[in-house]
């Protein structure tokens, strides 16, 4: 049986192996990751959400990474306005990115109060994408009254000539005007006849873009490229 002449030889070999394994592990972790794309589908028009928690994103790099559109968090309830909304909206004008605005609907404020506050803060410049209505954190979205009130809000925007989309199940469709669009949050690609967009992950990342390395909320247009171009503009890819 082979043996080592010096007692220190075996520990040194073990330590060296551990160092090599650690180096390989960190090298792997540091490799550029691919942008998170929808799985199980052929959807290629993707977008991301931006807000004050990602306040240093280079929009030109975002565009170069193949992102076609962004949703900007605008208001929540009748008193919260995202600190980075105006700056990102201004910077988008120098890119080919399409954008839309997000309203987090709260059951703690009236429909009209949230409608007026959103219009005041965005100055009705909400982008070419549909206004996206989401349930605000802490809201009781299990109540049917929540969706009925959100439907009333959608009606107000539609009367202004705006397009509106709801992030939620199509089962609530009866509480909304017929022209309201829906965004799915399911794990699998949704039915194209029922959902216009798909929030396919909130744990994504965008390659080579600082501040977009993890926990990125990402969307896909749930249709063909030709339809997207007709509705919202040219792709950035």
C-alpha positions in Angstrom: 0.0 0.0 0.0 1.4 3.4 -0.9 2.3 5.7 1.9 3.5 9.3 2.2 7.0 10.1 3.5 5.9 13.3 5.3 2.9 13.7 7.5 2.2 17.1 5.9 1.9 15.8 2.3 -1.6 14.4 2.5 -3.1 17.5 4.2 -1.4 19.7 1.6 -2.9 17.7 -1.2 -6.4 17.9 0.3 -6.1 21.6 0.8 -4.9 22.1 -2.7 -7.8 20.1 -4.1 -10.3 22.2 -2.0 -8.7 25.4 -3.4 -9.0 24.2 -7.0 -12.7 23.2 -6.5 -13.4 26.6 -4.9 -11.7 28.4 -7.7 -13.7 26.5 -10.3 -16.9 27.2 -8.4 -16.4 30.9 -8.2 -15.2 31.0 -11.8 -18.5 29.3 -12.8 -20.5 31.7 -10.7 -18.8 34.7 -12.3 -19.5 33.7 -15.9 -22.0 35.9 -17.7 -25.4 34.3 -17.4 -27.8 34.2 -20.3 -30.9 36.5 -20.1 -33.8 34.6 -18.6 -36.2 33.7 -21.4 -39.6 32.0 -21.3 -39.4 28.3 -21.1 -41.7 25.9 -23.0 -42.7 28.5 -25.6 -41.4 30.3 -28.7 -42.1 33.8 -27.4 -39.3 36.2 -28.2 -40.6 39.7 -27.4 -39.6 40.2 -23.8 -39.6 43.1 -21.3 -38.9 43.9 -17.7 -40.2 46.0 -14.8 -38.2 48.9 -13.5 -38.8 50.9 -10.3 -36.9 52.9 -7.6 -35.3 49.7 -6.3 -33.3 49.4 -9.5 -32.3 53.0 -9.9 -29.1 52.7 -12.0 -30.1 50.6 -15.0 -28.5 51.6 -18.3 -31.4 51.6 -20.7 -29.2 51.4 -23.7 -27.5 48.3 -22.3 -30.9 46.9 -21.6 -31.9 47.4 -25.2 -28.7 45.9 -26.4 -29.4 42.8 -24.3 -32.5 42.1 -26.4 -35.2 43.7 -24.1 -38.0 45.2 -26.2 -40.1 47.0 -23.6 -40.2 48.1 -20.0 -43.0 48.6 -17.5 -42.4 51.5 -15.1 -43.9 51.4 -11.6 -45.9 54.6 -11.3 -48.3 54.8 -8.4 -49.8 52.8 -5.5 -53.1 53.8 -4.0 -53.6 57.5 -3.7 -50.3 58.7 -2.2 -47.3 56.6 -3.4 -45.3 57.6 -6.4 -42.2 55.8 -7.5 -39.1 58.0 -7.2 -37.5 56.8 -10.5 -40.6 57.0 -12.7 -40.0 60.4 -14.2 -36.3 59.8 -14.8 -36.7 56.4 -16.5 -39.6 57.7 -18.6 -37.4 60.6 -19.8 -34.4 58.4 -20.6 -36.6 55.9 -22.5 -37.2 58.6 -25.1 -33.6 58.2 -26.2 -34.0 54.5 -26.9 -36.2 52.2 -29.1 -37.8 50.7 -26.0 -41.6 50.7 -25.7 -42.9 51.4 -22.2 -46.0 51.2 -20.1 -47.0 52.4 -16.6 -48.0 50.3 -13.6 -50.7 51.2 -11.1 -50.8 49.1 -8.0 -54.5 49.1 -7.1 -55.2 49.2 -3.3 -58.4 48.3 -1.5 -57.6 51.1 1.0 -58.4 54.0 -1.3 -61.3 54.8 -3.5 -61.3 54.1 -7.2 -61.6 57.7 -8.2 -58.9 58.8 -5.8 -56.4 56.3 -7.3 -57.5 57.3 -10.9 -57.0 61.0 -10.2 -53.6 60.5 -8.5 -52.3 58.3 -11.3 -53.3 60.8 -14.0 -51.8 63.7 -12.0 -48.4 62.0 -11.4 -48.1 60.6 -15.0 -49.6 63.6 -16.7 -51.4 61.0 -18.9 -48.1 60.2 -20.6 -48.3 56.5 -19.7 -46.6 55.0 -22.8 -47.7 52.9 -25.8 -48.2 49.7 -23.8 -51.5 49.2 -21.9 -51.7 50.7 -18.4 -51.0 47.7 -16.2 -53.2 47.2 -13.1 -51.8 45.1 -10.3 -52.9 44.2 -6.8 -51.0 46.3 -4.3 -49.1 44.4 -1.7 -51.3 43.7 1.3 -54.5 44.1 -0.6 -57.2 41.4 -0.2 -57.4 40.3 -3.8 -59.4 37.2 -2.7 -62.5 39.3 -2.4 -64.7 39.7 -5.5 -65.3 43.3 -4.5 -61.6 44.0 -5.1 -61.9 42.9 -8.7 -65.2 44.7 -9.2 -63.6 48.0 -8.0 -60.5 47.4 -10.2 -63.0 46.9 -13.1 -64.4 50.3 -12.4 -60.9 51.8 -12.6 -60.3 50.1 -15.9 -63.6 51.6 -17.2 -62.4 55.1 -16.3 -59.1 54.7 -18.2 -60.8 53.2 -21.2 -63.2 56.1 -21.4 -60.0 58.3 -21.7 -59.0 56.3 -24.7 -56.3 54.3 -22.9 -55.6 50.6 -23.2 -55.8 48.7 -20.0 -54.4 45.3 -18.9 -54.9 43.5 -15.6 -52.4 41.2 -14.0 -54.6 38.4 -12.9 -56.7 35.4 -13.8 -59.1 35.5 -16.8 -61.8 34.2 -14.4 -62.3 37.8 -13.3 -62.9 38.9 -16.8 -66.7 39.4 -16.2 -65.9 42.3 -13.9 -64.1 44.3 -16.6 -65.0 46.0 -19.9 -64.7 43.6 -22.9 -61.7 45.5 -24.3 -59.6 44.9 -21.1 -56.5 42.8 -21.7 -55.1 40.3 -19.2 -51.6 39.3 -18.1 -50.9 35.8 -16.9 -48.6 34.9 -14.0 -48.8 31.2 -14.4 -45.7 29.0 -14.6 -46.6 27.8 -18.1 -47.2 29.7 -21.3 -50.8 30.9 -21.2 -53.5 30.6 -23.8 -52.9 33.2 -26.5 -56.6 33.8 -27.0 -57.1 34.8 -23.3 -53.9 36.5 -22.3 -52.1 39.3 -24.1 -48.9 39.2 -22.0 -47.2 36.8 -19.6 -45.3 37.6 -16.5 -43.1 34.5 -16.8 -40.8 35.1 -13.9 -40.0 37.4 -11.0 -36.6 35.8 -10.4 -35.0 36.6 -13.8 -31.8 38.3 -14.8 -30.6 40.2 -17.8 -27.1 39.5 -19.2 -24.5 42.2 -19.0 -26.7 44.9 -17.4 -25.8 46.1 -13.9 -28.6 46.1 -11.3 -30.5 43.4 -13.3 -28.5 40.4 -12.1 -31.3 38.8 -10.0 -35.0 38.9 -9.0 -36.0 40.8 -12.2 -39.7 40.7 -13.0 -39.9 39.8 -16.7 -42.6 39.7 -19.3 -43.3 38.3 -22.7 -45.7 39.4 -25.3 -48.1 36.5 -25.8 -48.4 36.7 -29.6 -46.4 37.0 -32.8 -43.9 39.6 -33.6 -46.0 41.1 -36.4 -48.8 41.8 -33.9 -46.5 43.4 -31.4 -44.9 45.7 -34.0 -48.3 46.8 -35.2 -49.5 47.6 -31.7 -46.4 48.8 -29.9 -43.6 49.5 -32.3 -40.4 47.9 -33.7 -38.4 45.4 -31.7 -35.0 46.2 -30.4 -33.4 42.8 -31.3 
